[in-house]
Amino acid sequence: MVQKKGLGRGLGSLFSDFDENDNFSIISNIDKDEVKKETQEISLAKIDRNINQPRKKFDEKSLNELAESIKTHGVVQPIILTERNGRYLIVAGERRFRAAKIAGLTTIPALVRNYTDKDIAEISIIENLQREDLNPIESAKAIQELIDKFNLTQEEVADKIGKSRPAVANTLRLLNLAPEVIKLVEDGKLSAGHARTLLPVDDKYIQLELAKLACDNKITVRELEKYIKDYQNPKTKKQKEVSQSLEIKEFTKKLQNIFSTKVSIQGNDKKGKICINYYNKDDLDRIYSLINKI
């Protein structure tokens, strides 16, 4: 379990460690009798979602499983709401709110607390980050929002969400990827491990081509690292480099950009051979498709 630090009385009092096998957020440091006394049934029709919360995607299968559990056991933990103009805004517990709707409930147990807009934003972001409910890009954007909106340092954010500063820095670096690569991560097609491996690749076109190759784990992170190493440090013999013209060397670089892999030309302007490296059948099929298009 990760110890949650630095939330302060207003925030930390609501959350404890989160078991990823559990279906609910955990309310801690509040006396059980107090929770029972303060919990009230609120009409689902009077509750509004927080459109600014960082979690944008909710797994349909997981929601349906939670809905079935709610049908059998009810909503075990109350959601957290705050009152706004005669209605209620979700501060924490949107997943339970959605599942309760699917289960056909008309009301849901809730704790109604007074929070400022700043409190709501911070609680929503921190809760999701602590529970690891967000995909890697959502996490990066949420961390950046904490930094920008609340003028926090990376160290302060790390303290609030119970992560190390290097972990926070590495997550933020994902926002430097090409927009198309970021979209692949958001859609769950590219893993965070693959995405981080792509960060040293400055050429956004090559970055995207390598990302497509790695999508849906078609190659491992280790294999992707080898692709990038070969691309960045093509091995050629010194004596052959000396005899090759500038045009041949430039042509080699262009071929590497086209095929997103190691390419070497052995020979000179008069004769020689071109070697294109591939590492598995999918890679060979990709190169074959590129050659066909050419």
Legacy VTK file of the C-alpha trace (Angstrom):
# vtk DataFile Version 3.0
C-alpha trace
ASCII
DATASET POLYDATA
POINTS 294 float
0.000 0.000 0.000
1.167 3.524 -0.749
0.967 5.946 2.118
-1.033 9.027 1.213
0.666 12.167 2.472
0.173 15.884 2.541
-3.518 16.209 1.758
-4.396 18.300 4.794
-7.413 17.875 7.086
-9.999 18.859 4.485
-8.773 16.387 1.883
-6.854 13.638 3.614
-9.701 12.903 6.018
-11.739 11.455 3.174
-9.367 8.931 1.674
-7.241 6.003 2.761
-5.296 3.378 0.846
-7.124 1.989 -2.145
-7.256 -1.702 -2.897
-7.440 -2.077 -6.681
-9.564 -5.207 -6.221
-12.140 -3.190 -4.295
-15.007 -1.590 -6.199
-15.274 1.483 -4.029
-13.338 4.489 -2.788
-12.562 4.118 0.924
-13.547 6.784 3.434
-11.129 6.864 6.361
-10.492 8.811 9.532
-14.204 9.481 9.910
-15.976 7.810 12.788
-18.308 5.073 11.511
-21.185 6.388 13.594
-20.575 9.856 12.179
-20.611 8.513 8.615
-23.817 6.615 9.325
-25.398 9.691 10.895
-24.406 12.058 8.082
-25.167 9.712 5.172
-28.395 10.524 3.381
-30.212 9.167 0.357
-29.974 11.664 -2.502
-32.028 11.412 -5.683
-29.854 10.529 -8.674
-31.881 13.033 -10.687
-30.559 15.863 -8.494
-26.889 14.922 -8.886
-24.596 16.404 -11.528
-21.298 14.976 -12.731
-18.149 17.043 -12.342
-17.250 17.744 -15.982
-13.810 18.938 -14.900
-12.775 15.707 -13.247
-9.631 14.205 -14.848
-11.033 10.732 -15.428
-12.692 10.779 -18.857
-13.057 7.073 -19.663
-15.036 4.507 -17.645
-14.740 0.841 -18.565
-18.195 -0.407 -19.511
-17.565 -3.991 -18.432
-16.280 -2.873 -15.035
-19.286 -0.560 -14.568
-21.702 -3.369 -15.378
-19.964 -5.659 -12.891
-20.249 -2.981 -10.215
-23.919 -2.470 -11.127
-24.579 -6.184 -10.583
-22.847 -5.985 -7.199
-24.970 -2.965 -6.288
-28.144 -4.851 -7.216
-27.133 -7.560 -4.729
-25.431 -5.624 -1.933
-26.426 -2.017 -2.486
-23.959 0.896 -2.518
-21.627 0.007 0.352
-19.732 3.303 0.549
-21.463 6.685 0.215
-20.348 9.033 -2.535
-19.181 12.562 -1.670
-21.288 15.505 -2.840
-21.367 19.245 -2.395
-24.457 21.425 -2.804
-24.641 23.839 -5.740
-27.735 25.980 -6.405
-30.211 23.464 -5.036
-28.522 20.534 -6.787
-25.542 18.342 -5.918
-22.143 18.067 -7.583
-20.066 14.891 -7.367
-16.790 15.405 -5.539
-15.830 11.713 -5.325
-17.616 8.555 -6.421
-18.705 9.099 -10.026
-18.095 5.439 -10.832
-20.573 4.353 -8.149
-23.005 7.033 -9.360
-22.863 5.667 -12.915
-23.177 2.049 -11.746
-26.154 2.926 -9.522
-27.932 4.349 -12.564
-27.229 1.169 -14.530
-28.522 -0.888 -11.590
-31.804 1.024 -11.767
-31.511 2.853 -8.448
-33.317 6.173 -8.001
-31.318 7.304 -4.950
-27.780 6.795 -3.686
-26.229 7.108 -0.192
-24.095 10.235 0.016
-22.169 12.484 2.359
-22.867 16.144 1.592
-19.979 18.446 2.475
-19.159 22.105 1.874
-16.272 22.548 -0.556
-14.927 25.435 -2.580
-14.296 25.019 -6.298
-10.577 24.808 -5.493
-11.211 22.023 -2.955
-13.319 20.066 -5.452
-10.711 20.323 -8.186
-7.888 19.238 -5.899
-9.823 16.378 -4.284
-11.005 15.054 -7.656
-7.517 15.063 -9.156
-5.757 13.650 -6.100
-8.318 10.899 -5.502
-8.021 9.652 -9.069
-4.228 9.816 -9.036
-3.988 7.965 -5.717
-6.338 5.248 -6.901
-4.540 4.937 -10.247
-7.897 5.154 -12.015
-6.466 7.239 -14.843
-4.690 6.151 -17.991
-1.074 7.429 -18.240
-1.974 10.497 -20.307
-4.901 11.410 -18.034
-2.492 11.115 -15.092
0.040 13.373 -16.804
-2.611 15.977 -17.621
-4.006 15.793 -14.077
-0.562 16.304 -12.554
0.088 19.222 -14.896
-3.260 20.714 -13.879
-2.307 20.468 -10.193
0.950 22.257 -10.962
-0.644 24.982 -13.076
-3.880 25.558 -11.163
-2.481 25.413 -7.642
1.055 26.657 -8.336
2.659 23.480 -6.982
6.124 22.081 -7.609
6.697 18.514 -8.800
7.957 17.712 -5.300
4.740 19.017 -3.720
2.560 17.072 -6.167
4.563 13.909 -5.477
3.997 14.394 -1.739
0.254 14.897 -2.182
-0.320 11.786 -4.284
2.172 9.518 -2.515
4.539 9.116 -5.480
8.242 9.831 -5.905
9.332 13.014 -7.648
11.068 11.050 -10.462
7.815 9.124 -11.046
5.929 12.417 -11.358
8.576 13.825 -13.715
8.507 10.706 -15.903
4.720 10.828 -16.125
4.788 14.493 -17.170
7.310 13.721 -19.910
4.612 11.741 -21.744
3.009 15.062 -22.684
6.070 15.748 -24.876
5.136 12.912 -27.235
3.654 13.595 -30.659
-0.126 14.295 -30.404
-0.905 11.178 -32.465
1.184 9.035 -30.107
-0.554 10.574 -27.087
-3.908 9.621 -28.656
-2.741 5.992 -29.019
-1.923 5.900 -25.287
-5.270 7.501 -24.389
-7.097 4.893 -26.469
-5.261 2.076 -24.699
-3.519 0.912 -27.883
-0.026 1.869 -26.723
1.265 1.019 -23.251
2.912 3.569 -20.979
6.117 1.511 -21.088
6.268 1.675 -24.876
5.393 5.383 -24.802
8.215 6.226 -22.378
10.651 4.288 -24.544
9.756 6.554 -27.484
10.611 9.795 -25.654
14.257 9.991 -26.843
13.095 9.942 -30.490
12.983 13.609 -31.541
11.602 13.035 -35.040
7.816 12.996 -34.486
7.183 11.097 -37.730
9.579 8.303 -36.748
8.118 8.376 -33.247
4.629 7.766 -34.632
5.773 5.000 -36.997
7.512 3.191 -34.136
4.443 3.704 -31.934
2.233 2.075 -34.566
4.647 -0.837 -34.694
4.413 -1.220 -30.901
0.616 -0.848 -30.710
-1.283 -3.654 -28.983
2.053 -5.091 -27.804
3.053 -6.330 -31.259
6.644 -5.880 -30.104
7.991 -5.782 -26.560
9.460 -2.719 -24.868
12.895 -4.353 -25.115
12.465 -4.893 -28.857
11.349 -1.286 -29.252
14.455 -0.136 -27.368
16.580 -2.072 -29.881
14.784 -0.411 -32.804
15.496 3.015 -31.332
19.116 2.164 -30.518
19.711 0.921 -34.064
17.996 3.975 -35.515
19.986 6.418 -33.412
23.346 4.604 -33.626
23.657 2.763 -36.934
26.767 0.581 -36.901
28.978 0.907 -39.975
32.586 -0.034 -40.439
35.009 2.876 -40.486
36.822 1.735 -43.567
33.575 1.560 -45.514
32.483 4.950 -44.233
35.654 6.489 -45.629
35.021 5.147 -49.112
31.353 6.134 -49.200
30.254 9.432 -50.674
28.178 12.014 -48.820
25.255 11.139 -51.103
25.377 7.476 -50.011
25.432 8.486 -46.343
22.469 10.841 -46.804
20.620 8.145 -48.734
21.180 5.735 -45.822
19.623 8.228 -43.390
16.602 8.739 -45.670
16.041 4.978 -45.898
16.190 4.709 -42.095
13.535 7.424 -41.838
11.329 5.694 -44.408
11.511 2.222 -42.885
11.838 3.259 -39.185
14.552 0.692 -38.622
18.288 0.158 -39.106
19.378 0.393 -42.750
22.942 0.026 -43.972
24.500 0.396 -47.407
27.584 -1.718 -48.000
29.554 -0.510 -50.982
30.032 2.712 -52.892
28.518 4.705 -55.751
29.383 1.979 -58.259
28.156 -1.177 -56.545
27.087 -2.589 -53.196
24.036 -3.795 -51.335
21.318 -2.334 -49.106
20.458 -4.149 -45.858
17.141 -3.430 -44.102
16.836 -4.922 -40.615
13.597 -6.480 -39.350
12.954 -8.202 -36.017
9.788 -10.254 -36.353
7.126 -11.235 -38.894
4.945 -8.172 -38.198
7.961 -5.972 -38.807
8.711 -7.769 -42.097
5.070 -7.358 -43.172
5.257 -3.640 -42.341
8.392 -3.155 -44.460
6.898 -5.217 -47.279
3.798 -2.986 -47.238
5.967 0.150 -47.371
7.937 -1.192 -50.341
4.695 -2.041 -52.141
3.476 1.516 -51.684
6.744 2.887 -53.007
LINES 1 295
294 0 1 2 3 4 5 6 7 8 9 10 11 12 13 14 15 16 17 18 19 20 21 22 23 24 25 26 27 28 29 30 31 32 33 34 35 36 37 38 39 40 41 42 43 44 45 46 47 48 49 50 51 52 53 54 55 56 57 58 59 60 61 62 63 64 65 66 67 68 69 70 71 72 73 74 75 76 77 78 79 80 81 82 83 84 85 86 87 88 89 90 91 92 93 94 95 96 97 98 99 100 101 102 103 104 105 106 107 108 109 110 111 112 113 114 115 116 117 118 119 120 121 122 123 124 125 126 127 128 129 130 131 132 133 134 135 136 137 138 139 140 141 142 143 144 145 146 147 148 149 150 151 152 153 154 155 156 157 158 159 160 161 162 163 164 165 166 167 168 169 170 171 172 173 174 175 176 177 178 179 180 181 182 183 184 185 186 187 188 189 190 191 192 193 194 195 196 197 198 199 200 201 202 203 204 205 206 207 208 209 210 211 212 213 214 215 216 217 218 219 220 221 222 223 224 225 226 227 228 229 230 231 232 233 234 235 236 237 238 239 240 241 242 243 244 245 246 247 248 249 250 251 252 253 254 255 256 257 258 259 260 261 262 263 264 265 266 267 268 269 270 271 272 273 274 275 276 277 278 279 280 281 282 283 284 285 286 287 288 289 290 291 292 293
